[in-house]
Amino acid sequence: MFKLFDIVRVTNEDYSNIGIHKGDTGTVLEIYDDKCCEVEFCDENGITYALQTFYIKDLELKDL
């Protein structure tokens, strides 16, 4: 299970239709339940380019 502000990586292409691809990393901003969480994706300048609800099964904790 993730914690708030964990850095996670997308594990599949299920979200490619909205511009989020396998391997993209984002920050967990909200955990709704044991199945879904909200993740923010930012560019190299810190500008948010996506804020999306994900199934937790589609994410993994990013190694630091």
VOKOL-120433 format. One line per 4 residues: their letters; for each residue x, z negated, y negated of N, C-alpha, C, O, CB. Coordinates in pm, 1 decimal, m for minus. Glycine has a CB too. Example, Ala and Ser with C-alpha at 12.3 -4.5 7.8 and 13.67 -1.06 7.14 Angstrom:
% VOKOL-120433
AS = 1319.0 m780.0 569.0 1230.0 m780.0 450.0 1320.0 m780.0 330.0 1423.6 m846.5 331.9 1130.8 m904.6 447.3 ~ 1285.0 m708.0 225.0 1367.0 m714.0 106.0 1290.0 m787.0 m3.0 1340.9 m803.9 m113.8 1408.4 m572.5 59.8
//
This chain:
% VOKOL-120433
MFKL = 84.4 0.0 118.5 0.0 0.0 0.0 88.5 0.0 m124.2 194.5 m62.4 m126.3 m95.8 m122.2 m0.2 ~ 44.5 69.2 m225.1 120.8 77.7 m349.3 84.3 m35.3 m444.3 m18.6 m101.0 m429.0 97.3 212.3 m416.9 ~ 171.8 m56.5 m543.5 147.8 m151.6 m650.7 138.3 m72.3 m780.5 183.6 41.9 m787.7 260.7 m260.8 m657.8 ~ 79.2 m133.4 m882.7 75.4 m69.8 m1013.0 216.9 m35.9 m1059.0 309.2 m115.6 m1042.5 5.6 m160.4 m1115.5
FDIV = 232.6 81.5 m1115.9 357.2 133.0 m1172.7 461.2 176.0 m1069.6 574.6 207.8 m1105.5 416.8 29.8 m1260.6 ~ 423.2 177.3 m941.2 512.4 237.2 m841.0 527.5 386.0 m870.7 434.8 449.6 m920.8 457.7 215.1 m695.8 ~ 643.4 440.3 m839.9 668.1 583.7 m850.7 640.6 643.4 m712.8 698.6 602.0 m612.5 815.8 614.8 m899.9 ~ 550.8 741.6 m710.8 509.1 802.2 m584.1 533.8 952.5 m586.6 546.4 1013.8 m692.6 360.3 773.0 m555.9
RVTN = 540.2 1009.9 m466.9 561.7 1153.6 m449.9 443.3 1211.3 m371.9 393.8 1150.2 m277.2 697.6 1182.5 m375.9 ~ 399.1 1330.3 m413.6 289.9 1400.9 m345.9 343.4 1460.4 m215.7 451.4 1519.4 m214.6 229.0 1512.7 m437.8 ~ 269.2 1445.7 m106.5 318.5 1487.0 25.5 258.9 1617.5 77.5 292.5 1660.5 187.8 290.7 1379.1 124.2 ~ 171.2 1681.5 m0.1 110.4 1806.6 46.5 70.2 1894.1 m72.2 89.1 1856.0 m187.7 m12.6 1777.3 135.3
EDYS = 15.7 2009.7 m43.0 m25.1 2105.5 m146.7 m175.1 2100.0 m177.3 m228.5 2193.1 m237.6 12.5 2246.1 m104.0 ~ m243.1 1993.5 m137.3 m388.1 1984.4 m156.8 m430.5 1983.6 m303.4 m547.5 2007.6 m333.0 m439.7 1860.5 m90.2 ~ m338.1 1956.7 m395.7 m371.3 1947.2 m537.9 m309.3 2060.7 m620.1 m306.8 2054.7 m743.0 m325.0 1813.2 m592.7 ~ m259.8 2163.1 m552.0 m192.0 2272.9 m621.9 m286.8 2349.1 m715.1 m242.0 2410.2 m812.0 m130.7 2369.4 m520.5
NIGI = m416.1 2345.8 m686.6 m511.8 2414.4 m773.9 m519.8 2351.9 m913.0 m571.6 2414.2 m1005.7 m649.3 2413.6 m710.1 ~ m469.0 2229.7 m928.7 m466.1 2166.2 m1060.9 m322.7 2149.9 m1111.7 m298.3 2075.7 m1206.9 m535.7 2029.4 m1055.9 ~ m229.4 2218.4 m1048.8 m92.0 2219.9 m1097.4 m3.2 2107.5 m1048.8 105.4 2087.1 m1103.0 m93.3 2217.4 m1242.1 ~ m46.9 2033.9 m947.7 33.0 1926.9 m889.5 72.8 1972.3 m749.6 m12.5 2007.4 m668.1 m45.7 1789.9 m886.1
HKGD = 203.8 1971.3 m722.6 254.7 2029.7 m598.6 329.4 1927.7 m513.8 370.6 1822.1 m561.8 345.6 2146.8 m629.7 ~ 345.4 1961.9 m388.2 421.7 1878.4 m295.1 558.1 1848.5 m356.2 627.5 1939.1 m402.4 437.1 1948.3 m156.0 ~ 596.2 1720.3 m356.1 724.6 1678.3 m411.2 717.6 1629.8 m554.7 810.7 1563.8 m601.1 820.8 1790.2 m403.1 ~ 608.9 1660.6 m627.4 594.8 1610.6 m764.4 585.6 1458.5 m761.7 529.1 1400.2 m669.2 469.6 1672.0 m833.8
TGTV = 641.6 1395.2 m864.2 639.1 1249.3 m871.7 558.0 1202.9 m991.4 553.9 1268.2 m1095.6 781.3 1193.3 m879.6 ~ 493.4 1088.1 m973.5 412.3 1029.7 m1079.8 409.5 878.7 m1066.7 468.7 821.4 m975.2 269.7 1086.1 m1076.9 ~ 339.4 815.0 m1160.3 330.9 669.4 m1167.0 189.6 623.1 m1136.3 93.2 675.5 m1192.2 374.6 618.8 m1305.2 ~ 176.9 525.6 m1048.0 46.7 468.2 m1015.0 m1.1 384.3 m1133.5 65.4 288.8 m1173.6 54.4 381.8 m884.4
LEIY = m117.4 420.7 m1189.5 m172.9 348.0 m1304.1 m292.9 262.2 m1268.1 m325.1 168.1 m1340.6 m212.1 444.9 m1411.9 ~ m359.6 292.6 m1157.9 m475.8 216.1 m1115.2 m491.6 230.1 m965.3 m469.9 337.4 m909.0 m603.5 262.6 m1188.6 ~ m529.6 121.2 m901.3 m559.8 124.3 m758.3 m707.4 88.7 m745.1 m749.0 m21.6 m780.4 m467.3 24.5 m675.3 ~ m785.3 182.4 m694.3 m930.2 163.0 m687.0 m971.8 87.6 m561.7 m1058.2 0.1 m567.6 m1000.9 296.7 m691.7
DDKC = m911.9 120.4 m450.1 m942.7 55.2 m323.5 m829.5 89.5 m227.0 m722.4 131.9 m270.3 m1083.3 100.6 m266.8 ~ m851.8 71.6 m97.5 m744.6 99.9 m1.8 m731.9 248.2 29.8 m651.4 286.4 114.8 m768.0 23.1 126.0 ~ m810.9 333.2 m38.1 m806.2 477.3 m12.3 m765.6 561.6 m132.9 m713.4 671.6 m115.3 m939.4 522.9 35.8 ~ m788.4 512.6 m255.2 m767.2 595.8 m374.8 m692.2 521.4 m484.6 m703.9 399.8 m500.5 m900.7 644.6 m428.8
CEVE = m615.0 599.3 m559.5 m545.9 544.6 m675.7 m532.1 653.6 m782.1 m542.1 772.6 m752.1 m406.4 488.2 m635.9 ~ m509.3 612.0 m905.4 m491.0 703.2 m1018.3 m341.9 717.7 m1044.5 m269.4 618.5 m1052.1 m565.6 651.8 m1146.0 ~ m296.4 842.4 m1058.3 m153.4 869.3 m1078.5 m135.4 955.5 m1202.6 m207.1 1053.6 m1222.6 m91.1 939.4 m953.8 ~ m38.7 917.5 m1285.7 m4.7 993.8 m1405.6 123.8 1071.2 m1381.0 220.4 1017.9 m1326.4 10.2 900.7 m1528.8
FCDE = 123.8 1197.8 m1422.1 240.4 1284.9 m1411.5 285.3 1321.5 m1551.8 204.8 1364.2 m1634.5 208.9 1412.7 m1327.4 ~ 415.4 1304.5 m1578.4 471.1 1332.9 m1710.5 585.4 1432.9 m1698.9 652.6 1441.1 m1596.1 520.0 1203.2 m1778.3 ~ 606.0 1509.0 m1806.7 719.7 1601.2 m1809.1 845.7 1525.8 m1850.3 842.1 1404.4 m1870.2 693.0 1719.8 m1905.6 ~ 956.6 1597.4 m1863.0 1085.4 1534.0 m1894.4 1088.3 1471.1 m2033.6 1179.0 1393.7 m2064.2 1196.9 1635.9 m1883.1
NGIT = 989.8 1503.6 m2118.8 980.0 1443.1 m2252.3 882.6 1325.5 m2256.4 858.8 1267.5 m2362.3 937.0 1547.8 m2353.5 ~ 827.3 1291.3 m2141.7 734.3 1179.2 m2134.0 592.0 1214.3 m2171.5 509.2 1125.2 m2190.5 781.4 1069.8 m2221.4 ~ 561.9 1343.5 m2182.7 427.6 1388.6 m2215.9 345.5 1404.5 m2087.6 387.6 1473.6 m1994.8 432.4 1522.0 m2295.0 ~ 229.4 1340.8 m2082.7 142.5 1349.8 m1965.8 89.7 1492.1 m1950.3 35.0 1549.7 m2044.3 25.6 1249.8 m1977.1
YALQ = 106.6 1547.5 m1831.2 49.6 1679.8 m1803.7 m60.8 1673.8 m1698.8 m131.7 1772.2 m1677.7 158.8 1775.3 m1757.7 ~ m75.8 1558.9 m1632.8 m185.6 1542.6 m1537.2 m212.1 1393.9 m1515.6 m120.1 1312.3 m1510.5 m152.8 1612.8 m1401.9 ~ m337.9 1362.1 m1503.5 m383.3 1227.7 m1467.8 m492.0 1250.3 m1364.0 m598.2 1304.6 m1394.6 m436.3 1144.1 m1594.8 ~ m464.5 1208.1 m1240.5 m549.8 1249.7 m1129.4 m571.1 1135.9 m1030.2 m480.3 1056.6 m1004.9 m489.1 1370.4 m1058.2
TFYI = m691.1 1128.5 m974.7 m718.9 1036.8 m864.4 m671.3 1101.7 m734.7 m701.3 1217.8 m707.0 m871.5 1001.3 m857.0 ~ m597.1 1025.3 m656.5 m541.2 1073.3 m530.5 m588.3 986.5 m415.5 m612.7 866.9 m431.2 m388.1 1075.6 m536.2 ~ m600.6 1049.9 m298.4 m610.4 972.1 m176.4 m471.9 915.8 m147.9 m372.8 988.6 m153.7 m663.8 1058.3 m56.5 ~ m464.8 788.8 m117.8 m336.8 723.9 m90.8 m264.2 792.1 24.9 m141.2 793.4 28.0 m357.9 575.3 m59.6
KDLE = m338.1 848.3 119.5 m276.3 917.5 233.7 m196.2 1039.7 191.2 m113.7 1088.6 268.3 m382.9 959.3 333.2 ~ m218.9 1090.4 69.2 m149.5 1208.6 19.7 m24.7 1175.5 m62.3 35.0 1264.0 m123.6 m243.6 1290.8 m63.5 ~ 14.4 1047.9 m63.2 127.5 1001.6 m143.8 223.8 921.1 m58.3 187.4 865.7 45.4 78.8 917.2 m262.8 ~ 348.6 916.4 m105.6 447.6 827.6 m44.4 528.8 764.0 m156.7 543.1 821.1 m264.9 540.7 905.2 56.5
LKDL = 581.0 646.5 m129.6 665.6 579.5 m226.5 793.4 657.3 m243.9 856.7 694.3 m145.1 695.3 435.9 m183.8 ~ 833.9 683.6 m368.6 955.3 759.0 m395.3 1074.7 666.0 m381.9 1074.7 554.4 m434.0 951.1 824.0 m536.0 ~ 1177.4 714.1 m310.3 1301.3 637.6 m300.6 1369.7 636.5 m435.3 1375.4 738.9 m503.4 1394.8 695.8 m192.5 ~ 1421.4 522.1 m474.2 1491.4 513.3 m603.6 1637.0 540.8 m589.2 1710.5 537.6 m687.9 1472.5 377.8 m666.3
//
